[in-house]
Amino acid sequence: MDPKTLQAAQCGDREALGILLRELQDPWYRMSLSLLANADLAQDATQETAIRFMNRLPGFRGESQLRTWSLGICLNVVREIRRWSRGHSSLDDGFEKLPRDPAPRPDAAAERSEEVAALRAMLDKLPERQREAVVLRYFEDLSVEQTADAMGCAAGTVKATVHQAVRTLRRKLQESV
């Protein structure tokens, strides 16, 4: 992120704010879709994240990267939606809407669909905190420290949580083979 754009956005420059929102909306949506597994809820989470981001941006002090800070906001929104949706609806259509390769082999679509379904099933069985850590660390490619910042915990906690999640996923993969 360009520091001048960030500073201008913090001072209320709408054009600069638009630039930041365009740069951040895809990571917010990807993470939301990965954690909620529902395209509509992921869009809602992305919109709510944008609103909170705009409201909190003037207070951003730069103690972490802007992307990491904003993913923390998004993670909190996702957690709220998950709490709300537990009693209201099923979270079960998001992974089918993941982007596809532009020209897959005829058999690749079926393989990809099976892989996505298997991955989704395994991720869904992880405890929520482990799923969050895996999505931030591997899907959003954050460092351990950035993941810790976004989750609001220590780096050691992230390492342990990711380790447990990966161990569980490996075991489930071996069981399914």
N, CA, C and O of each residue as an XYZ file, in Angstrom:
708
protein
N       0.837     -1.177      0.000
C       0.000      0.000      0.000
C       0.888      1.249      0.000
O       1.856      1.357      0.754
N       0.535      2.140     -0.835
C       1.255      3.399     -0.931
C       0.978      4.238      0.317
O      -0.184      4.518      0.614
N       2.019      4.648      1.058
C       1.810      5.432      2.278
C       1.042      6.737      2.039
O       0.257      7.160      2.889
N       1.264      7.366      0.901
C       0.550      8.614      0.607
C      -0.942      8.359      0.403
O      -1.778      9.150      0.840
N      -1.267      7.265     -0.253
C      -2.672      6.907     -0.456
C      -3.323      6.612      0.887
O      -4.443      7.048      1.151
N      -2.615      5.870      1.734
C      -3.131      5.557      3.055
C      -3.380      6.831      3.855
O      -4.444      7.005      4.449
N      -2.404      7.703      3.864
C      -2.538      8.951      4.636
C      -3.688      9.797      4.098
O      -4.452     10.371      4.874
N      -3.814      9.876      2.788
C      -4.901     10.652      2.187
C      -6.257     10.045      2.560
O      -7.202     10.769      2.873
N      -6.343      8.715      2.525
C      -7.595      8.042      2.888
C      -7.936      8.298      4.352
O      -9.099      8.513      4.693
N      -6.933      8.276      5.211
C      -7.169      8.544      6.629
C      -7.669      9.965      6.864
O      -8.371     10.231      7.839
N      -7.306     10.863      5.973
C      -7.745     12.261      6.090
C      -9.065     12.510      5.372
O      -9.533     13.648      5.316
N      -9.669     11.463      4.826
C     -10.986     11.611      4.228
C     -11.024     11.729      2.721
O     -12.087     11.999      2.163
N      -9.904     11.537      2.037
C      -9.878     11.606      0.576
C     -10.629     10.390      0.019
O     -10.189      9.253      0.194
N     -11.752     10.632     -0.645
C     -12.609      9.553     -1.145
C     -11.937      8.740     -2.245
O     -12.123      7.525     -2.317
N     -11.167      9.387     -3.090
C     -10.480      8.669     -4.161
C      -9.445      7.708     -3.578
O      -9.333      6.565     -4.020
N      -8.700      8.172     -2.597
C      -7.694      7.323     -1.947
C      -8.376      6.167     -1.212
O      -7.893      5.035     -1.242
N      -9.485      6.455     -0.562
C     -10.227      5.410      0.129
C     -10.723      4.362     -0.870
O     -10.679      3.164     -0.591
N     -11.187      4.811     -2.018
C     -11.629      3.889     -3.058
C     -10.509      2.966     -3.522
O     -10.730      1.779     -3.764
N      -9.314      3.517     -3.642
C      -8.157      2.710     -4.036
C      -7.896      1.614     -3.005
O      -7.684      0.455     -3.361
N      -7.914      1.989     -1.732
C      -7.677      1.001     -0.668
C      -8.760     -0.074     -0.676
O      -8.463     -1.264     -0.569
N     -10.006      0.346     -0.802
C     -11.106     -0.622     -0.796
C     -10.991     -1.596     -1.970
O     -11.230     -2.792     -1.806
N     -10.629     -1.094     -3.147
C     -10.462     -1.984     -4.310
C      -9.331     -2.984     -4.083
O      -9.428     -4.133     -4.514
N      -8.269     -2.565     -3.418
C      -7.142     -3.468     -3.164
C      -7.469     -4.526     -2.113
O      -6.924     -5.629     -2.152
N      -8.347     -4.198     -1.186
C      -8.598     -5.091     -0.048
C      -9.846     -5.963     -0.186
O      -9.966     -6.974      0.507
N     -10.764     -5.595     -1.056
C     -12.031     -6.324     -1.092
C     -11.868     -7.789     -1.517
O     -12.594     -8.647     -1.016
N     -10.945     -8.093     -2.419
C     -10.759     -9.493     -2.823
C     -10.237    -10.361     -1.673
O     -10.781    -11.441     -1.446
N      -9.197     -9.928     -0.936
C      -8.774    -10.749      0.211
C      -9.894    -10.912      1.253
O     -10.039    -11.987      1.835
N     -10.678     -9.862      1.488
C     -11.790     -9.976      2.445
C     -12.801    -11.018      1.965
O     -13.260    -11.858      2.740
N     -13.135    -10.950      0.689
C     -14.128    -11.887      0.155
C     -13.602    -13.320      0.183
O     -14.312    -14.232      0.606
N     -12.357    -13.524     -0.266
C     -11.786    -14.876     -0.272
C     -11.792    -15.480      1.126
O     -12.200    -16.625      1.316
N     -11.335    -14.695      2.106
C     -11.288    -15.215      3.464
C     -12.696    -15.501      3.973
O     -12.935    -16.543      4.583
N     -13.618    -14.594      3.728
C     -14.997    -14.786      4.175
C     -15.607    -16.031      3.540
O     -16.269    -16.815      4.220
N     -15.388    -16.213      2.249
C     -15.922    -17.387      1.566
C     -15.298    -18.664      2.104
O     -15.983    -19.672      2.273
N     -14.000    -18.621      2.373
C     -13.327    -19.803      2.912
C     -13.859    -20.189      4.281
O     -13.984    -21.374      4.588
N     -14.173    -19.200      5.106
C     -14.620    -19.485      6.468
C     -16.125    -19.693      6.574
O     -16.585    -20.438      7.440
N     -16.893    -19.051      5.713
C     -18.351    -19.154      5.796
C     -18.932    -20.181      4.827
O     -20.026    -20.698      5.051
N     -18.200    -20.478      3.750
C     -18.646    -21.447      2.746
C     -20.026    -21.098      2.189
O     -20.832    -21.984      1.904
N     -20.288    -19.803      2.036
C     -21.567    -19.352      1.493
C     -21.307    -18.019      0.800
O     -20.908    -17.047      1.442
N     -21.532    -17.976     -0.503
C     -21.199    -16.787     -1.286
C     -21.985    -15.559     -0.835
O     -21.430    -14.463     -0.769
N     -23.262    -15.727     -0.524
C     -24.071    -14.578     -0.091
C     -23.578    -14.023      1.243
O     -23.454    -12.810      1.411
N     -23.298    -14.915      2.185
C     -22.791    -14.456      3.479
C     -21.403    -13.840      3.331
O     -21.066    -12.890      4.037
N     -20.605    -14.376      2.423
C     -19.265    -13.809      2.183
C     -19.377    -12.395      1.622
O     -18.594    -11.519      1.990
N     -20.339    -12.166      0.738
C     -20.554    -10.813      0.216
C     -21.009     -9.877      1.335
O     -20.553     -8.737      1.422
N     -21.904    -10.362      2.183
C     -22.351     -9.549      3.320
C     -21.175     -9.216      4.235
O     -21.037     -8.083      4.698
N     -20.330    -10.214      4.489
C     -19.175     -9.998      5.361
C     -18.215     -8.988      4.743
O     -17.650     -8.152      5.448
N     -18.033     -9.063      3.441
C     -17.150     -8.131      2.749
C     -17.688     -6.709      2.851
O     -16.929     -5.771      3.093
N     -18.979     -6.552      2.669
C     -19.585     -5.215      2.769
C     -19.485     -4.663      4.189
O     -19.150     -3.494      4.381
N     -19.772     -5.495      5.171
C     -19.691     -5.049      6.564
C     -18.246     -4.720      6.932
O     -17.991     -3.760      7.660
N     -17.302     -5.514      6.429
C     -15.888     -5.234      6.674
C     -15.506     -3.882      6.091
O     -14.787     -3.110      6.726
N     -15.980     -3.593      4.891
C     -15.673     -2.306      4.253
C     -16.193     -1.143      5.091
O     -15.507     -0.133      5.247
N     -17.383     -1.282      5.621
C     -17.963     -0.220      6.453
C     -17.132     -0.013      7.710
O     -16.806      1.118      8.073
N     -16.796     -1.108      8.366
C     -16.000     -1.000      9.597
C     -14.600     -0.479      9.301
O     -14.047      0.315     10.062
N     -14.036     -0.934      8.190
C     -12.715     -0.470      7.777
C     -12.723      1.044      7.598
O     -11.843      1.738      8.108
N     -13.713      1.555      6.879
C     -13.795      3.001      6.643
C     -13.961      3.769      7.953
O     -13.363      4.829      8.138
N     -14.763      3.236      8.848
C     -14.989      3.912     10.129
C     -13.751      3.913     11.013
O     -13.516      4.868     11.754
N     -12.957      2.848     10.939
C     -11.800      2.709     11.830
C     -10.491      3.186     11.214
O      -9.495      3.338     11.921
N     -10.481      3.424      9.910
C      -9.247      3.797      9.230
C      -8.558      5.023      9.824
O      -7.331      5.019      9.927
N      -9.277      6.068     10.219
C      -8.579      7.220     10.793
C      -7.766      6.865     12.046
O      -6.797      7.554     12.367
N      -8.150      5.805     12.749
C      -7.433      5.391     13.949
C      -6.322      4.386     13.701
O      -5.641      3.978     14.642
N      -6.125      3.978     12.451
C      -5.061      3.022     12.136
C      -3.705      3.664     12.396
O      -3.387      4.711     11.832
N      -2.895      3.019     13.267
C      -1.615      3.601     13.673
C      -0.412      2.999     12.953
O       0.716      3.446     13.161
N      -0.634      2.006     12.121
C       0.474      1.425     11.368
C       1.320      0.460     12.159
O       2.463      0.198     11.784
N       0.788     -0.084     13.256
C       1.553     -1.042     14.060
C       1.641     -2.406     13.383
O       2.474     -3.234     13.751
N       0.789     -2.635     12.400
C       0.854     -3.825     11.561
C       0.591     -3.366     10.135
O       0.287     -2.198      9.895
N       0.709     -4.286      9.199
C       0.411     -3.923      7.816
C      -1.090     -3.671      7.687
O      -1.894     -4.292      8.383
N      -1.455     -2.769      6.803
C      -2.865     -2.422      6.614
C      -3.685     -3.643      6.223
O      -4.799     -3.823      6.716
N      -3.151     -4.482      5.346
C      -3.880     -5.683      4.918
C      -4.137     -6.605      6.109
O      -5.240     -7.128      6.269
N      -3.121     -6.801      6.935
C      -3.266     -7.658      8.110
C      -4.305     -7.080      9.060
O      -5.167     -7.806      9.554
N      -4.228     -5.797      9.313
C      -5.172     -5.117     10.198
C      -6.589     -5.261      9.666
O      -7.518     -5.537     10.424
N      -6.751     -5.074      8.366
C      -8.088     -5.156      7.781
C      -8.617     -6.591      7.785
O      -9.823     -6.799      7.922
N      -7.735     -7.581      7.636
C      -8.181     -8.973      7.718
C      -8.627     -9.318      9.136
O      -9.495    -10.170      9.325
N      -8.038     -8.660     10.130
C      -8.519     -8.832     11.508
C      -9.938     -8.313     11.659
O     -10.762     -8.937     12.327
N     -10.228     -7.177     11.045
C     -11.599     -6.649     11.058
C     -12.534     -7.647     10.387
O     -13.609     -7.954     10.903
N     -12.110     -8.147      9.233
C     -12.920     -9.111      8.489
C     -13.154    -10.386      9.305
O     -14.261    -10.925      9.314
N     -12.132    -10.856      9.976
C     -12.265    -12.058     10.795
C     -13.307    -11.851     11.890
O     -14.108    -12.747     12.157
N     -13.304    -10.695     12.519
C     -14.312    -10.410     13.538
C     -15.716    -10.379     12.949
O     -16.661    -10.860     13.575
N     -15.861     -9.820     11.755
C     -17.163     -9.809     11.084
C     -17.613    -11.244     10.797
O     -18.765    -11.598     11.050
N     -16.709    -12.062     10.272
C     -17.029    -13.458      9.971
C     -17.467    -14.189     11.241
O     -18.435    -14.948     11.219
N     -16.761    -13.961     12.337
C     -17.133    -14.608     13.602
C     -18.540    -14.209     14.025
O     -19.313    -15.050     14.483
N     -18.875    -12.938     13.875
C     -20.219    -12.479     14.227
C     -21.268    -13.126     13.331
O     -22.322    -13.544     13.811
N     -20.989    -13.210     12.050
C     -21.940    -13.830     11.121
C     -22.104    -15.304     11.449
O     -23.218    -15.826     11.407
N     -21.013    -15.980     11.774
C     -21.113    -17.409     12.121
C     -21.972    -17.601     13.376
O     -22.794    -18.515     13.443
N     -21.769    -16.726     14.367
C     -22.597    -16.829     15.585
C     -24.064    -16.611     15.243
O     -24.933    -17.347     15.710
N     -24.334    -15.605     14.431
C     -25.704    -15.296     14.068
C     -26.329    -16.410     13.230
O     -27.487    -16.775     13.434
N     -25.560    -16.944     12.293
C     -26.119    -17.895     11.345
C     -26.294    -19.298     11.902
O     -26.986    -20.118     11.300
N     -25.687    -19.582     13.024
C     -25.816    -20.941     13.585
C     -27.274    -21.330     13.778
O     -27.648    -22.483     13.564
N     -28.080    -20.385     14.176
C     -29.484    -20.693     14.385
C     -30.381    -20.311     13.235
O     -31.595    -20.498     13.316
N     -29.811    -19.772     12.149
C     -30.664    -19.234     11.096
C     -30.599    -19.953      9.759
O     -31.624    -20.071      9.087
N     -29.427    -20.439      9.347
C     -29.351    -21.056      8.022
C     -28.142    -21.961      7.913
O     -27.313    -22.034      8.820
N     -28.058    -22.640      6.802
C     -26.940    -23.531      6.521
C     -25.847    -22.783      5.772
O     -26.123    -21.938      4.920
N     -24.611    -23.105      6.101
C     -23.467    -22.490      5.411
C     -22.891    -23.525      4.450
O     -21.851    -24.121      4.731
N     -23.560    -23.741      3.320
C     -23.112    -24.877      2.535
C     -22.998    -24.684      1.033
O     -23.007    -25.681      0.310
N     -22.892    -23.466      0.516
C     -22.768    -23.375     -0.925
C     -21.575    -22.578     -1.409
O     -21.465    -22.358     -2.615
N     -20.690    -22.140     -0.562
C     -19.640    -21.237     -0.988
C     -18.532    -21.842     -1.814
O     -18.083    -21.210     -2.769
N     -18.063    -23.047     -1.493
C     -16.908    -23.579     -2.191
C     -17.225    -23.924     -3.640
O     -16.324    -23.933     -4.479
N     -18.483    -24.207     -3.949
C     -18.830    -24.486     -5.334
C     -18.644    -23.254     -6.211
O     -18.542    -23.380     -7.431
N     -18.599    -22.067     -5.614
C     -18.491    -20.835     -6.377
C     -17.063    -20.303     -6.440
O     -16.847    -19.163     -6.850
N     -16.086    -21.116     -6.037
C     -14.696    -20.700     -6.158
C     -14.333    -20.559     -7.633
O     -14.877    -21.283     -8.467
N     -13.426    -19.641     -7.975
C     -13.059    -19.458     -9.373
C     -12.475    -20.733     -9.972
O     -11.790    -21.495     -9.290
N     -12.742    -20.947    -11.209
C     -12.255    -22.124    -11.930
C     -11.148    -21.709    -12.896
O     -11.012    -20.537    -13.247
N     -10.360    -22.702    -13.317
C      -9.378    -22.453    -14.363
C     -10.124    -22.068    -15.631
O     -11.213    -22.589    -15.872
N      -9.565    -21.157    -16.466
C     -10.284    -20.694    -17.646
C     -10.621    -21.794    -18.650
O     -11.711    -21.779    -19.220
N      -9.722    -22.742    -18.881
C      -9.985    -23.800    -19.853
C      -9.520    -25.141    -19.290
O      -8.486    -25.662    -19.708
N     -10.275    -25.703    -18.347
C      -9.838    -26.961    -17.741
C      -9.988    -28.139    -18.704
O     -10.789    -28.104    -19.638
N      -9.201    -29.173    -18.450
C      -9.358    -30.424    -19.202
C     -10.754    -30.958    -18.899
O     -11.322    -30.621    -17.860
N     -11.312    -31.772    -19.767
C     -12.661    -32.289    -19.502
C     -12.779    -33.016    -18.167
O     -13.790    -32.882    -17.477
N     -11.756    -33.784    -17.799
C     -11.823    -34.509    -16.536
C     -11.360    -33.662    -15.350
O     -11.577    -34.042    -14.199
N     -10.725    -32.517    -15.618
C     -10.203    -31.673    -14.543
C     -11.315    -31.057    -13.714
O     -11.172    -30.909    -12.501
N     -12.415    -30.699    -14.349
C     -13.529    -30.095    -13.606
C     -14.071    -31.067    -12.572
O     -14.351    -30.681    -11.437
N     -14.219    -32.321    -12.959
C     -14.722    -33.327    -12.014
C     -13.724    -33.544    -10.877
O     -14.107    -33.637     -9.711
N     -12.432    -33.625    -11.234
C     -11.406    -33.795    -10.207
C     -11.400    -32.605     -9.249
O     -11.358    -32.775     -8.031
N     -11.442    -31.410     -9.814
C     -11.422    -30.192     -8.995
C     -12.638    -30.145     -8.083
O     -12.524    -29.790     -6.910
N     -13.788    -30.497     -8.609
C     -15.013    -30.492     -7.811
C     -14.897    -31.461     -6.639
O     -15.302    -31.145     -5.520
N     -14.347    -32.631     -6.899
C     -14.150    -33.614     -5.830
C     -13.132    -33.111     -4.808
O     -13.326    -33.272     -3.603
N     -12.045    -32.500     -5.294
C     -11.013    -31.981     -4.396
C     -11.568    -30.856     -3.519
O     -11.304    -30.807     -2.317
N     -12.335    -29.958     -4.131
C     -12.920    -28.847     -3.379
C     -13.897    -29.383     -2.335
O     -13.913    -28.920     -1.195
N     -14.698    -30.347     -2.728
C     -15.661    -30.924     -1.781
C     -14.935    -31.609     -0.624
O     -15.339    -31.476      0.532
N     -13.863    -32.342     -0.936
C     -13.104    -33.028      0.113
C     -12.423    -32.019      1.038
O     -12.449    -32.167      2.260
N     -11.813    -30.991      0.441
C     -11.162    -29.958      1.245
C     -12.188    -29.258      2.132
O     -11.952    -29.051      3.322
N     -13.308    -28.901      1.555
C     -14.346    -28.220      2.317
C     -14.832    -29.073      3.484
O     -15.003    -28.576      4.598
N     -15.050    -30.339      3.227
C     -15.513    -31.241      4.282
C     -14.487    -31.334      5.405
O     -14.844    -31.322      6.583
N     -13.214    -31.426      5.035
C     -12.173    -31.520      6.056
C     -12.032    -30.215      6.833
O     -11.909    -30.234      8.058
N     -12.049    -29.086      6.134
C     -11.946    -27.791      6.816
C     -13.144    -27.558      7.731
O     -12.996    -27.031      8.834
N     -14.323    -27.951      7.272
C     -15.538    -27.758      8.078
C     -15.482    -28.534      9.386
O     -16.116    -28.148     10.369
N     -14.727    -29.623      9.401
C     -14.642    -30.444     10.617
C     -13.610    -29.928     11.609
O     -13.583    -30.357     12.763
N     -12.763    -29.009     11.161
C     -11.789    -28.427     12.084
C     -12.490    -27.505     13.070
O     -13.507    -26.903     12.727
N     -11.975    -27.381     14.274
C     -12.500    -26.364     15.182
C     -12.365    -24.975     14.539
O     -11.451    -24.738     13.749
N     -13.260    -24.082     14.875
C     -13.321    -22.770     14.240
C     -11.979    -22.039     14.271
O     -11.555    -21.483     13.257
N     -11.322    -22.035     15.401
C     -10.056    -21.308     15.542
C      -8.982    -21.893     14.615
O      -8.215    -21.147     14.007
N      -8.928    -23.225     14.506
C      -7.971    -23.867     13.607
C      -8.276    -23.517     12.152
O      -7.369    -23.238     11.368
N      -9.555    -23.535     11.800
C      -9.957    -23.193     10.428
C      -9.543    -21.756     10.100
O      -9.027    -21.493      9.013
N      -9.765    -20.832     11.030
C      -9.378    -19.433     10.827
C      -7.871    -19.317     10.603
O      -7.421    -18.624      9.692
N      -7.103    -20.002     11.443
C      -5.643    -19.932     11.335
C      -5.156    -20.484     10.007
O      -4.262    -19.906      9.389
N      -5.728    -21.588      9.559
C      -5.334    -22.189      8.283
C      -5.683    -21.265      7.122
O      -4.871    -21.079      6.215
N      -6.864    -20.692      7.139
C      -7.279    -19.802      6.048
C      -6.373    -18.578      5.984
O      -5.918    -18.202      4.904
N      -6.109    -17.957      7.123
C      -5.250    -16.773      7.124
C      -3.816    -17.116      6.712
O      -3.195    -16.406      5.921
N      -3.316    -18.199      7.255
C      -1.906    -18.559      7.024
C      -1.666    -19.057      5.606
O      -0.700    -18.646      4.964
N      -2.526    -19.934      5.110
C      -2.271    -20.565      3.818
C      -3.106    -20.004      2.668
O      -2.589    -19.838      1.564
N      -4.366    -19.713      2.901
C      -5.200    -19.191      1.818
C      -4.887    -17.717      1.567
O      -4.856    -17.277      0.417
N      -4.655    -16.951      2.639
C      -4.332    -15.530      2.485
C      -2.832    -15.268      2.528
O      -2.394    -14.128      2.375
N      -2.045    -16.319      2.734
C      -0.584    -16.259      2.672
C       0.013    -15.237      3.636
O       0.957    -14.524      3.295
N      -0.547    -15.175      4.841
C       0.003    -14.282      5.852
C       1.119    -15.004      6.598
O       1.116    -16.230      6.707
N       2.064    -14.236      7.106
C       3.112    -14.810      7.949
C       2.482    -15.209      9.288
O       1.333    -14.875      9.575
N       3.253    -15.921     10.086
C       2.770    -16.302     11.415
C       2.445    -15.050     12.234
O       1.416    -14.989     12.907
N       3.328    -14.060     12.170
C       3.118    -12.824     12.932
C       1.885    -12.069     12.439
O       1.113    -11.546     13.242
N       1.702    -12.013     11.122
C       0.534    -11.339     10.576
C      -0.753    -12.077     10.947
O      -1.768    -11.453     11.259
N      -0.701    -13.394     10.910
C      -1.859    -14.190     11.306
C      -2.193    -13.933     12.771
O      -3.361    -13.801     13.136
N      -1.163    -13.863     13.604
C      -1.367    -13.579     15.028
C      -2.004    -12.204     15.222
O      -2.917    -12.047     16.031
N      -1.520    -11.212     14.478
C      -2.114     -9.870     14.559
C      -3.589     -9.903     14.175
O      -4.431     -9.328     14.865
N      -3.898    -10.577     13.070
C      -5.280    -10.636     12.595
C      -6.188    -11.379     13.570
O      -7.351    -11.013     13.743
N      -5.655    -12.422     14.208
C      -6.462    -13.228     15.129
C      -6.457    -12.663     16.545
O      -7.253    -13.081     17.386
N      -5.565    -11.720     16.807
C      -5.489    -11.141     18.147
C      -4.904    -12.090     19.173
O      -5.389    -12.169     20.302
N      -3.855    -12.814     18.781
C      -3.225    -13.749     19.708
C      -1.718    -13.732     19.482
O      -1.222    -12.985     18.638
N      -0.999    -14.545     20.225
C       0.461    -14.610     20.111
C       0.877    -15.479     18.922
O       0.136    -16.363     18.492
N       2.063    -15.213     18.404
C       2.597    -15.985     17.279
C       2.718    -17.463     17.642
O       2.442    -18.330     16.813
N       3.123    -17.749     18.854
C       3.227    -19.144     19.297
C       1.890    -19.857     19.275
O       1.820    -21.049     18.975
N       0.836    -19.135     19.591
C      -0.510    -19.712     19.543
C      -0.880    -20.064     18.108
O      -1.471    -21.112     17.848
N      -0.526    -19.182     17.182
C      -0.809    -19.451     15.771
C      -0.044    -20.691     15.324
O      -0.610    -21.569     14.674
N       1.249    -20.768     15.671
C       2.052    -21.921     15.273
C       1.436    -23.218     15.788
O       1.314    -24.192     15.045
N       1.050    -23.226     17.056
C       0.463    -24.430     17.646
C      -0.887    -24.762     17.002
O      -1.180    -25.926     16.729
N      -1.693    -23.744     16.766
C      -3.016    -23.948     16.184
C      -2.905    -24.483     14.762
O      -3.615    -25.418     14.393
N      -2.021    -23.896     13.965
C      -1.824    -24.357     12.587
C      -1.259    -25.773     12.594
O      -1.680    -26.613     11.799
N      -0.316    -26.039     13.480
C       0.272    -27.384     13.572
C      -0.805    -28.419     13.872
O      -0.852    -29.472     13.236
N      -1.668    -28.122     14.836
C      -2.751    -29.050     15.171
C      -3.687    -29.251     13.985
O      -4.106    -30.373     13.701
N      -4.014    -28.158     13.292
C      -4.920    -28.244     12.147
C      -4.319    -29.078     11.031
O      -4.993    -29.933     10.456
N      -3.046    -28.831     10.720
C      -2.383    -29.572      9.644
C      -2.281    -31.052     10.006
O      -2.491    -31.917      9.156
N      -1.964    -31.337     11.250
C      -1.890    -32.736     11.699
C      -3.255    -33.418     11.538
O      -3.332    -34.556     11.075
N      -4.311    -32.729     11.916
C      -5.664    -33.272     11.775
C      -6.017    -33.478     10.305
O      -6.562    -34.519      9.936
N      -5.709    -32.490      9.465
C      -6.010    -32.608      8.035
C      -5.234    -33.756      7.393
O      -5.777    -34.487      6.564
N      -3.963    -33.918      7.774
C      -3.167    -35.039      7.239
C      -3.795    -36.376      7.625
O      -3.919    -37.280      6.799
N      -4.185    -36.486      8.881
C      -4.796    -37.730      9.355
C      -6.078    -38.014      8.574
O      -6.314    -39.148      8.158
N      -6.898    -36.995      8.376
C      -8.146    -37.178      7.635
C      -7.882    -37.545      6.176
O      -8.603    -38.352      5.591
N      -6.829    -36.938      5.589
C      -6.473    -37.290      4.208
C      -6.039    -38.751      4.113
O      -6.434    -39.461      3.188
N      -5.226    -39.198      5.073
C      -4.758    -40.588      5.060
C      -5.926    -41.556      5.241
O      -5.948    -42.628      4.636
N      -6.895    -41.176      6.074
C      -8.058    -42.013      6.302
C      -8.923    -42.122      5.049
O      -9.560    -43.149      4.815
N      -8.940    -41.064      4.249
C      -9.811    -41.055      3.071
C      -9.196    -41.739      1.861
O      -9.880    -41.984      0.868
N      -7.900    -42.051      1.942
C      -7.229    -42.680      0.794
C      -7.380    -44.170      0.809
O      -6.876    -44.851     -0.085
